[in-house]
Amino acid sequence: MESEIRDVFRHCIRFPVPIFASVVADELVDTANEKHCITILARWSQCDLERGGKLRFSQRWTLLCKHDTIEHVLPSGTSSHIQTELLSCHSPSGTLQAVIREDAGHHMILNPLFTFVKEELFNIKNKQSLILCVCVCLVDDFGSVQLLTIQKDLMVMSCSSPNQPPCLKLGFLSSVDQAEDMQLCNVGGADVYEGFDWQPMLITPPSQEENHQFSGLNFGAILLKPYNLPERRKSPLVVNIHGGPHAHFAADWNATAAALTKLGFAVLMVNYRGSTGFGQDGIESLLGNVGSQDVKDVHRAVLCTLQNEMTLDPDRVAVMGGSHGGFLACHLVGQYPDFYRACAARNPVINAATLLGTSDIVDWRYSSVGIQYAFDRLPTSQSLISMLEKSPIIHAAQIRAPVLLMLGGRDRRVSPHQGLELYRALKSRSTPVRLLWYSDEGHSLSKVNTQSDCFLNIVLWFKEHLN
């Protein structure tokens, strides 16, 4: 089983992700026929489990264009590794490049420029609606579209879906009157369609869960479902919760969610009220309501999903998340002890009161519970009580679901002692709990080998306790 889990995760994490693109040259080669050569540069990031790190490389493509139509794309040629590059920029002519490299902990500036590329976005105000329409139309074909650059009406976009790894697409904005008529050219990335389904969800809180100060707010979720289930067999459901809390799950390629789905789990990724992308009211509605509004939103999304999807097993629901997502995961198994069967939490906030003096974002510790922060502020007994009351630790006695904790020994955002506090509370009550300690990791547990180890242990934990 371990070998299968590792192979699936290796497959899903191996796809390169475009992180930057630019037009580095545009040369007119045939004035009479308006033909020109355009050179596109793209930078990619790719996880390499064999080497235990992330690779960064660049690729170039040459486009042969007539007016605003791409006639040919020449092969990209050999990729160039850019492991030590931190930042770079080309001159308007494409002949010079400024590069900031990291060398043995020092930053070095090479090939300095005195003229940098002019931004083209702050000059196309009259085309903003068409750009938006193009992206919206592409979302119908994919799930997520990221505009990497636009120069002289040439758009370079990264497109992906929960079941499609990223690919790089190009197209001229000026060649169309209607967004749906835009001709796109695929120049790089994976050409893979994974064998599972996904769908977006929009959820309206019931009246008893409304925030009356910010009424009428909806929130979203994304559901991934495996294909080809054994006859009469229902899928276990893994509820994945993002951290932040002001972040979100986009409908793009997520290696962890894809790998879980390929292993037979349905995955629900919840964008509770407070997530980005739903307006400022949604963000502000969470302040002072952490541990209640966000917990109810996640649970509401789960109930709606189980009600509408008959292929999911309501008796095999697990929850996972990191940071604020771990905070919510631990809240859920404490507030709904008979509902969730297993939990996996990465560097979770467990006790906001004890975290106050150890976190590197002290201001957020006050703001999240609805208390105004000032640099000279000292915690009052009432503020500490408020923080404690909104923390998962107060529900520790009710937790019955087995809990897997993954902690980074160098975490400055959420001290690993937070997870240890819950570990001791559960251990003292004989609640099944396991602790994974990554001594050289920080808050994000982002090293490739750590990601792989966490994924393996999460899947084994869920398979053990959901079956």
N, C-alpha and C positions, 0 to 999 in steps of 0.2 A: 504493500500500500504506500509506503513512504516513497518508493521509487516512482510510482505513478504520480503522486502529488508533486514531487520535485520536477518531473518532466512537464507536467501541465503548467506549472508556474514559470518554468524556464521558457516554454513556448510563448506564454502571454507577455512576459516582461521583455522579450528580446526585440520587439518592434521599435525602430527608431522614431523619435518624436521631433518634428521641426520646431526650433526655438527662435529662429531669426531668419529673415530673408531680405534681400535688397537687390535693386537694379544697379549693377556696377558699371555698365557700359551700354551705350545706345549709339550705333554708328550707321550713318546713311551710306549705303553701298550702291544704290541705283536711283538717282534723282528722278529720272523720267518716269519710272514705274513705282516710285515711292517705296522702294524696298530698303529695309534696314536690318541690321544685326543687333540683337539685344542679348546681353549676358546677365544671367540671374545667379546670384550666390545664395545658398541656403546653408544654415548650420543646424546640426542635429545632435540630439543626446540619445544615447542607447545604453541600457543596462547590460553588463556582461558578467554573468554568474561565474563563468570559468575563471576570469581574471579577478573577480570580486570587486568590481568597480564600475564606474560609468565612463563610457567612451564619448568623446565629443569630436565630431568631424564635420568637414564642409564639403559641399559639392557645387559644381558650376554647370549650368546649361546654357547653350547658345541657341537662341530662337531666330529663325529666318522668317521675317514678317513682311507682308505687303500691306501698306497702309496700317490698318488696325486689325489685321487677321494673321494669326499664326499659321504659317504654311508648313514649316518643318521644325522639329526639335532635334538638334544633334545630340548624340550620346554624351552623358555627363563625364565620362572618363573616370580616372582614379580619384577616390576620396582622399582628402587631406586631413590628417589628425590634428586637432587643435586643443590638446589636453591642457596646455598651460595658459591658453588665452583666457583672459577675464573679460575683455571688452575690445571691440575693434570697430573701425568705421572707414569707409572708402571715400575718396575725393569725388567730386562730381564727374570728373573725367574717367574715373575708374583706374587710373594709373598709379595712384598713391593710396596708401593705407596706414592708418594709425592703429597700433596694437598695444594693449596693456597686458603683459604677461606676468605670471607668478613664477618666481625662481627661488627655491629654497626659503620660502616665507617672505620674500621681498617682491615688491611690485616694480616692474620695469616698463618704461614707455619707449617703444621702438617706432621708427619711421614717423615722427610727429608731423601732423598736418597743421596748416594755418587756415585752411578753408575746408569746412565740413559740408556734408550733404545737406541740402536744404530740404526741410520737411515739405512734402507735397499735400498732406492732409488738410492744414489751416488755410489752402487756396482753392478748395473745391466745394465750398459751401452750397453752391447751387446744385451739386450732384449728390448731396448726402442722402436724400430720400431714395435715389436709385441704388446707391451702395447698400442701403439697408434692405431694399427689396431683393437685391441679388442674394444677400446673406440669408434672408428669410426663405427664399425659394430653394436655396441649397440645403437648408435645414430639413426640408421635406425629403430630400434624397439621403441626407446623412442624419446627424443629430446635433452636431456642433460644427460651427464654421468660425475660424479665427483669421481675421485679416492681418497678415504679417506686414505687408507694405503695399503702397500704391504709388506709382510714379508714371506720369504722362499717360494716365488712364489704364495702365497695366496693373491689374490686381493679382497679388500672390496670396493664396489662402491655404491654410491647413484645415483639412476636413476629416472628420472621424465620427464614429458612432460607438455605442457600448459594445456592438458586435463587429465593428470595422476599425482596425488600427489606422493611424493617421496616414494621409497621402497629401501630396502637394499639388495644388491646382492653380492654373494661370488662365487669365482671360482679360480681354480689353473691354473696359466699361463703355467706351465711346462707340463700340460697334453695334450696340443694341438700343432700341427704343423701349423695349419691355424687358424686365429682369429675367423672365423665364426663357427669353430667346438667346441669352448669353452662351456663346460657345466656349467651353472650358477644356483645357488641355491638362492631362495628368502627366506630371514629369518625374515624380519620385515618391518614395514611401511604399508601404505594403499594399498589395492587391489581394487582400484576404477578406473573406466573409465567414465569420464564425457561425457554427451551427446552433445558435440559440436565439430566442426572440427577446425583444425589449419593448417597453411602452412607457410613455410619460403619464403622470397622473396629476390632477389638480384637486386639492382637498379643501373643503370649506368647514371650518370648525363649527360644531353645533353651538347653539345659543349659550349653553352653560359653560362653554370653554372660550367664549368671546372675550377679547380685551376691549372693554367699553371705552377706554381712552383712545384706542386705535381700532375702531370697529370696521367690519367689512373686509378684513384681510384674509386672503387665501394663502395656501402654501403648496409646495409641490413635492413630488417623489418620482423616482424612476425605478421600474421593476424589470429585472432580468429573469427569464424563465428558461430552463433547459428543455430541449426537444427529446423525443423518443424515450419517454419514461416507460418502465416496465408496466405491463397491463395492471390496471387498478392500483397502481402505486402512486402515492402523492409525494410531492417534493417537500423536503424540509425548507424552512424559510430562514435566511440570515438577514437580520436588519442591520444595515451599515450606516453609521451616524458620523457626519463630518465634524471636525473640530472648529475652532475659531473663537466664538461661535459664528462670527461674521465672515463666513465663507459659503461655498455651495458645491454641490455635485452638478457638473454639467453633463449633458447627454453625449459625452465623448468617450474615448477609449480609456478604460480603467482596468489595468492589468489584474489587480486583486479581485475585483468583481467578476471579470471575465473568467479567471481561473476557477473561482468558486462555482460559477455556473457550469463550466465544462466538467466539473467534478460532481454535478448532480444537485447542487443547491440552487434554489431561487434566491435572488438577492434584491432587497428593497433598500434603495438609497434615498434618505429622507432629507428634504430641505425645509426644515421647520421654520416657523416665524422667527426672524432674526437672521436668517440666511441672506446673503447678498443676491441681488438680481430681482428683488420683489419690491423695491422702493424704500425710501428712507423711513416711512412709517413702520414698515415691517422690522427694520433694524432697531428702531427706538422702542418698539413694543416689547422687546425682550428685556430691556434694562429694568432691573428690579424684580424680574419675573423668572430668572433662571431657576431651574429645579422644579418648576411647576408648569409654566406655559410651554416650554420646549419639550418637557417630558410628556405632557398630554398630547402635543402635536405628533410626536413620534408614535405614541401608542395609538392615536386616532388613525394615522396612516396605515398602521399594521392591521387594525380592525377593518378598515375599508378594503384593504387588499385581500384579506382572507374572506370577506363577504362576497367579493366580486370574482375571485379566482378559485374555482372548485378543484384545481389541480394542486393546491397547496395544502399541507397538513397543519391544522391549527394546534396539534399536540406536539409539534416539533419546530418550535420557533426559538432561535438564538439571536443574540444581539452582540454587536462589536462596535468599537470606536476608539479614537485616540484623543487625548487632551480633553477638550470640552465634550467631544463625542464619547470618550471614556467616562466622563462625569455623568452623561446621560445614560449610558449603558448600565452603569452601576445604580443609578436612580431607578431605572426600569425594573431591574431584578429585585430591588428593595421595595418599590411601591406596588409592583404586580408580581408577588412571589409565586403565585400559582400559575402564571401565564408563560413566562420565559424559562426555557429549560437549560440554557447555558449562556455564558458571558465571556467575552475576551476583550480586555481593556488595555490600551497602550498609554502609559504615562497619564493616568486619569487624575483629575482633580477630585479629591475625596473629602477634604475638610478645608473649606475656604478660610476658616478662621485661623488654623495653624499654618496655612500657606501664606498668609499675609506678610510675614516677615522674611520669607525666603524667595519669593518670586521676583523676577526682573521686570515685571509689569504691575507694580503695586497699584497704580492708578486704576487699572482695569478691575482689580480685586474689589475696589470700592464701587466703581461704576456699575459693575455687573449686578450688584445687589441693590442698586438704586440710591447709593450714598455719594454725595458730592465729594470729589477729591481735592485736596490742597497739599502742597509739598510739605507744609509744616504741620500737617494733621497727625495726631496721635490716635490710635484706635481707642474707641470708647467701649465700655462693657456692652452697650446696646448694639453697636455696630458688629462686635464680635458675635453676639447672640444671633443677629440677623444672618451673618455669614454661615454660622453653624446650622441654623434652621433650614438653609437652602442647600445643604450639602448631603451627599449620599451617605455619609457616615452615620447619620441619625437613623437610617433604615437598616443598618448592618444586622441588627438582631432578627430582622424579618427575611433576610436573604437565604434562600434555600438552593438556588441554582448554582452549579459548579462555576467557579470564577477563575479564569486564567489572566494573570497580570504580567505585563511585559514592561520593564522599567529600564530607563537609561541612567547609568550611574553619574553622568555629567549633565543631567538636565537642569538648566537654570530657570526655565520657564515654570515648570511644575516639578518641584523637588521630588525625587524618588521616595522620600519618606512619606509622601502622600499615599502611594501604593502600599508601602509597608504598613501604614496605619490600618488600612482595610485588611491586609493579609493577616495581621495579628488578631483583628477583631473576628474574622471568619474562622481562623485556626482555633481560637479559644472556644468556639461554639461547634467545632467539628464539622463545619460546612466545607465541602470539597473545594480546595483552592490550590493553585499552583503558581509559583513565581519564577519568571525568567528574568535574569539580571544581565544587562549588557553594560559592562563597566566602562567602556570607552565611547559610549553613545550619548548623544544629547537628546533634545526633546522629540525630534522628528523620527528617530530610529531609522535614518535614511540610508545607511550603508547597505549596499546590495546584498551582502551576505546576511546582514541582520534582517532585511526584508524577507529573504528566502527562509530563514530560520523561523521568523515569526509566522509566516504563512503556513509552513509545515505544521507547526505546533497548534495553530488555530484550527486547521482542518482536522487534525487528529483529535483535538479536544472536542470539537463539535460532533465528529463521527462517533466518538466514544459515548457522549452524553445525550445525543439525539436519537441514537439507535437502541 
